[in-house]
């Protein structure tokens, strides 16, 4: 599933990179840079097992932005079960820190799915909704849906959705990119 998500990101990034040449030089700078970074990142992740040792280690190691979230979820699950972080029993195999991989699932009320599958589906929906009503309006909907499904606090959902709208609106104001309307609904006239 992860490979499918990476291929989808790669395809969208290549399309965005090519389409950036239809913009004016100033307006094309950000989409071109973002698409280029996405292409490089997706290719590194797709071909990580074929990379030389030091580069592979840099790409594969997962210390980063989500460590605190994983730790909080681990603490919450331990508190809920009443278990503590004790040493494993002698007859239990100890997990090797370098070979253990964490698989994350998104628990919807009616369905549990793999995290990368959820990300792929919601990203595809974001592209479709952006095409239909405009990215300016789809961005806060995407952020709110994503954070809502992950059960983040309401103030985080609202705050980040407002930031997503303001960032998208800054593209309309500063760069003059017409992302405020789609093929079905053009709400740009209300701005």
DRENTORLUM-18957 format. One record per residue (C-alpha): residue number from 1; residue in three letters; z, y, x. Coordinates in steps of 0.2 Angstrom, whole numbers. Each point is the difference from the previous one (the first is absolute). Example, Ala and Ser with C-alpha at 12.3 -4.5 7.8 and 13.67 -1.06 7.14 Angstrom:
residues 2
[atom 1; 'ALA'; [39; -22; 62]],
[atom 2; 'SER'; [-3; 17; 6]],
END
This chain:
residues 191
[atom 1; 'UNK'; [0; 0; 0]],
[atom 2; 'UNK'; [4; 12; 14]],
[atom 3; 'UNK'; [-17; -3; 7]],
[atom 4; 'UNK'; [-8; 5; -16]],
[atom 5; 'UNK'; [10; 16; -1]],
[atom 6; 'UNK'; [-5; 4; 18]],
[atom 7; 'UNK'; [-19; -3; -4]],
[atom 8; 'UNK'; [2; 11; -16]],
[atom 9; 'UNK'; [8; 14; 10]],
[atom 10; 'UNK'; [-14; -2; 14]],
[atom 11; 'UNK'; [-14; 1; -13]],
[atom 12; 'UNK'; [8; 16; -9]],
[atom 13; 'UNK'; [2; 8; 17]],
[atom 14; 'UNK'; [-18; -4; 6]],
[atom 15; 'UNK'; [-6; 7; -16]],
[atom 16; 'UNK'; [11; 16; 1]],
[atom 17; 'UNK'; [-6; 2; 18]],
[atom 18; 'UNK'; [-18; 0; -4]],
[atom 19; 'UNK'; [2; 11; -16]],
[atom 20; 'UNK'; [10; 13; 11]],
[atom 21; 'UNK'; [-17; 5; 7]],
[atom 22; 'UNK'; [-5; 7; -17]],
[atom 23; 'UNK'; [14; 12; 1]],
[atom 24; 'UNK'; [0; 17; 9]],
[atom 25; 'UNK'; [6; -2; 18]],
[atom 26; 'UNK'; [17; 8; -4]],
[atom 27; 'UNK'; [3; -11; -15]],
[atom 28; 'UNK'; [-6; -16; 8]],
[atom 29; 'UNK'; [13; 1; 15]],
[atom 30; 'UNK'; [15; -7; -9]],
[atom 31; 'UNK'; [-9; -14; -10]],
[atom 32; 'UNK'; [-10; -5; 16]],
[atom 33; 'UNK'; [16; -1; 11]],
[atom 34; 'UNK'; [10; -9; -14]],
[atom 35; 'UNK'; [-14; -13; -2]],
[atom 36; 'UNK'; [-2; -2; 19]],
[atom 37; 'UNK'; [18; -4; 2]],
[atom 38; 'UNK'; [0; -12; -15]],
[atom 39; 'UNK'; [-15; -9; 8]],
[atom 40; 'UNK'; [8; -2; 17]],
[atom 41; 'UNK'; [17; -6; -8]],
[atom 42; 'UNK'; [-9; -12; -12]],
[atom 43; 'UNK'; [-10; -7; 14]],
[atom 44; 'UNK'; [15; -2; 11]],
[atom 45; 'UNK'; [9; -9; -13]],
[atom 46; 'UNK'; [-14; -11; -5]],
[atom 47; 'UNK'; [-4; -6; 18]],
[atom 48; 'UNK'; [18; 1; 6]],
[atom 49; 'UNK'; [0; -19; 6]],
[atom 50; 'UNK'; [-15; 4; 11]],
[atom 51; 'UNK'; [7; 15; 9]],
[atom 52; 'UNK'; [7; -1; 18]],
[atom 53; 'UNK'; [19; -3; 1]],
[atom 54; 'UNK'; [7; 18; 2]],
[atom 55; 'UNK'; [-11; 7; -14]],
[atom 56; 'UNK'; [3; -15; -11]],
[atom 57; 'UNK'; [19; 3; 3]],
[atom 58; 'UNK'; [-2; 18; -5]],
[atom 59; 'UNK'; [-9; -4; -16]],
[atom 60; 'UNK'; [10; -15; -5]],
[atom 61; 'UNK'; [18; 6; 2]],
[atom 62; 'UNK'; [7; 7; -16]],
[atom 63; 'UNK'; [14; 11; 5]],
[atom 64; 'UNK'; [-3; 16; -9]],
[atom 65; 'UNK'; [1; 10; -16]],
[atom 66; 'UNK'; [5; -14; -12]],
[atom 67; 'UNK'; [15; -7; 10]],
[atom 68; 'UNK'; [13; 10; -9]],
[atom 69; 'UNK'; [-7; -5; -17]],
[atom 70; 'UNK'; [0; -19; 5]],
[atom 71; 'UNK'; [18; 2; 6]],
[atom 72; 'UNK'; [6; 8; -16]],
[atom 73; 'UNK'; [-9; -13; -10]],
[atom 74; 'UNK'; [8; -14; 10]],
[atom 75; 'UNK'; [18; 8; -2]],
[atom 76; 'UNK'; [-3; 2; -18]],
[atom 77; 'UNK'; [-5; -18; -2]],
[atom 78; 'UNK'; [15; -6; 10]],
[atom 79; 'UNK'; [12; 11; -10]],
[atom 80; 'UNK'; [-7; -7; -16]],
[atom 81; 'UNK'; [2; -18; 5]],
[atom 82; 'UNK'; [17; 2; 8]],
[atom 83; 'UNK'; [-6; -6; 17]],
[atom 84; 'UNK'; [3; 8; 17]],
[atom 85; 'UNK'; [-10; 0; 16]],
[atom 86; 'UNK'; [9; -15; 7]],
[atom 87; 'UNK'; [-7; -11; 14]],
[atom 88; 'UNK'; [-11; -14; -7]],
[atom 89; 'UNK'; [8; -17; -2]],
[atom 90; 'UNK'; [-3; -12; 14]],
[atom 91; 'UNK'; [-11; -11; -11]],
[atom 92; 'UNK'; [-10; 15; -6]],
[atom 93; 'UNK'; [-15; 4; 11]],
[atom 94; 'UNK'; [1; 18; 8]],
[atom 95; 'UNK'; [-15; 11; -3]],
[atom 96; 'UNK'; [-9; 5; 15]],
[atom 97; 'UNK'; [-1; 19; 0]],
[atom 98; 'UNK'; [-17; 1; 8]],
[atom 99; 'UNK'; [-8; -14; -12]],
[atom 100; 'UNK'; [8; 5; -16]],
[atom 101; 'UNK'; [-11; 10; -12]],
[atom 102; 'UNK'; [6; 9; -15]],
[atom 103; 'UNK'; [-10; -2; -16]],
[atom 104; 'UNK'; [3; 14; -12]],
[atom 105; 'UNK'; [-2; -3; -19]],
[atom 106; 'UNK'; [-1; 13; -14]],
[atom 107; 'UNK'; [10; -5; -15]],
[atom 108; 'UNK'; [-8; 7; -16]],
[atom 109; 'UNK'; [9; -4; -16]],
[atom 110; 'UNK'; [-13; -12; -5]],
[atom 111; 'UNK'; [-7; -5; 16]],
[atom 112; 'UNK'; [4; -3; 19]],
[atom 113; 'UNK'; [-14; 3; 12]],
[atom 114; 'UNK'; [-2; 1; 19]],
[atom 115; 'UNK'; [2; 18; 7]],
[atom 116; 'UNK'; [-17; 1; 7]],
[atom 117; 'UNK'; [-8; -6; -16]],
[atom 118; 'UNK'; [9; 14; -9]],
[atom 119; 'UNK'; [-5; 13; 12]],
[atom 120; 'UNK'; [-18; -6; -1]],
[atom 121; 'UNK'; [0; 1; -19]],
[atom 122; 'UNK'; [8; 16; -1]],
[atom 123; 'UNK'; [-11; 8; 14]],
[atom 124; 'UNK'; [-15; -6; -9]],
[atom 125; 'UNK'; [6; 7; -17]],
[atom 126; 'UNK'; [3; 17; 10]],
[atom 127; 'UNK'; [-18; 0; 5]],
[atom 128; 'UNK'; [-6; -4; -17]],
[atom 129; 'UNK'; [11; 13; -9]],
[atom 130; 'UNK'; [-4; 13; 13]],
[atom 131; 'UNK'; [-18; -3; -4]],
[atom 132; 'UNK'; [3; 2; -18]],
[atom 133; 'UNK'; [12; 14; -2]],
[atom 134; 'UNK'; [0; 8; 18]],
[atom 135; 'UNK'; [11; -3; 15]],
[atom 136; 'UNK'; [11; 15; -3]],
[atom 137; 'UNK'; [6; -8; -16]],
[atom 138; 'UNK'; [0; -18; 6]],
[atom 139; 'UNK'; [11; 3; 16]],
[atom 140; 'UNK'; [16; 4; -9]],
[atom 141; 'UNK'; [-3; -14; -13]],
[atom 142; 'UNK'; [-3; -12; 15]],
[atom 143; 'UNK'; [16; 6; 9]],
[atom 144; 'UNK'; [11; -1; -16]],
[atom 145; 'UNK'; [-7; -17; -5]],
[atom 146; 'UNK'; [3; -7; 18]],
[atom 147; 'UNK'; [17; 6; 2]],
[atom 148; 'UNK'; [5; -4; -18]],
[atom 149; 'UNK'; [-5; -18; 2]],
[atom 150; 'UNK'; [10; -1; 16]],
[atom 151; 'UNK'; [15; 7; -10]],
[atom 152; 'UNK'; [3; 16; 10]],
[atom 153; 'UNK'; [12; 13; -7]],
[atom 154; 'UNK'; [-8; 12; -13]],
[atom 155; 'UNK'; [2; 15; 11]],
[atom 156; 'UNK'; [-9; -8; 14]],
[atom 157; 'UNK'; [-14; -5; -12]],
[atom 158; 'UNK'; [-2; 18; -7]],
[atom 159; 'UNK'; [2; 8; 16]],
[atom 160; 'UNK'; [-13; -10; 10]],
[atom 161; 'UNK'; [-12; 1; -15]],
[atom 162; 'UNK'; [1; 19; 0]],
[atom 163; 'UNK'; [-3; 0; 19]],
[atom 164; 'UNK'; [-15; -11; -3]],
[atom 165; 'UNK'; [-7; 12; -13]],
[atom 166; 'UNK'; [3; 15; 11]],
[atom 167; 'UNK'; [-8; -8; 15]],
[atom 168; 'UNK'; [-15; -5; -10]],
[atom 169; 'UNK'; [0; 18; -8]],
[atom 170; 'UNK'; [0; 7; 18]],
[atom 171; 'UNK'; [-17; -9; 3]],
[atom 172; 'UNK'; [-7; 9; -15]],
[atom 173; 'UNK'; [6; 17; 5]],
[atom 174; 'UNK'; [-2; 0; 19]],
[atom 175; 'UNK'; [-15; -11; 3]],
[atom 176; 'UNK'; [-8; 2; -17]],
[atom 177; 'UNK'; [-3; -18; -3]],
[atom 178; 'UNK'; [-3; -5; -18]],
[atom 179; 'UNK'; [13; -13; -2]],
[atom 180; 'UNK'; [6; 7; -16]],
[atom 181; 'UNK'; [-12; -8; -12]],
[atom 182; 'UNK'; [-7; -17; -3]],
[atom 183; 'UNK'; [-15; -7; -9]],
[atom 184; 'UNK'; [9; -3; -16]],
[atom 185; 'UNK'; [13; 14; -1]],
[atom 186; 'UNK'; [-2; 17; 9]],
[atom 187; 'UNK'; [17; 8; 0]],
[atom 188; 'UNK'; [-5; 12; 14]],
[atom 189; 'UNK'; [-4; 14; -12]],
[atom 190; 'UNK'; [19; 1; -5]],
[atom 191; 'UNK'; [5; 5; 18]],
END
